[in-house]
């Protein structure tokens, strides 16, 4: 059985991972972190409420210029751990992320879905289902969910200014 207590980096299915530039003033980016576009067109770690470009598929140290591959498909479906108890009634609803600093030993993300933030109004992620995994049950205190990005940087549905 999988250890659902351990933070798992965000993972998805088959996807393209174009390289995006990272400016020298960036935060440390961990494998599986959600990233955003900055006003200068670079990527950096996304925080709750930011429009999301995609999921970092590599790592880069803080304050280091370079490039990083990003799974940036707006239709990407991925697994993410909820930070509390999730129920089937959450399916279809939205929530923001909890952008916790990643694991420096494994270089993996600790970003989670903020289950206390579930709502029907605008938020970063849409909850689609729970991951089909033994022991991953609705009502559990650590549950892996299947989600998609709702507030995507490349979405045509939101007229907000990109990179801001």
Secondary structure as UniProt FT lines:
FT   TURN            4..5
FT   STRAND          11..12
FT   STRAND          17..22
FT   TURN            24..25
FT   STRAND          34..37
FT   TURN            39..40
FT   STRAND          43..45
FT   TURN            48..49
FT   STRAND          54..56
FT   TURN            62..63
FT   STRAND          66..71
FT   TURN            74..75
FT   STRAND          77..82
FT   HELIX           88..90
FT   TURN            91..92
FT   STRAND          94..95
FT   STRAND          97..98
FT   TURN            104..107
FT   STRAND          112..113
FT   HELIX           115..117
FT   STRAND          125..130
FT   TURN            134..135
FT   TURN            138..139
FT   STRAND          144..149
FT   TURN            153..154
FT   TURN            162..163
//
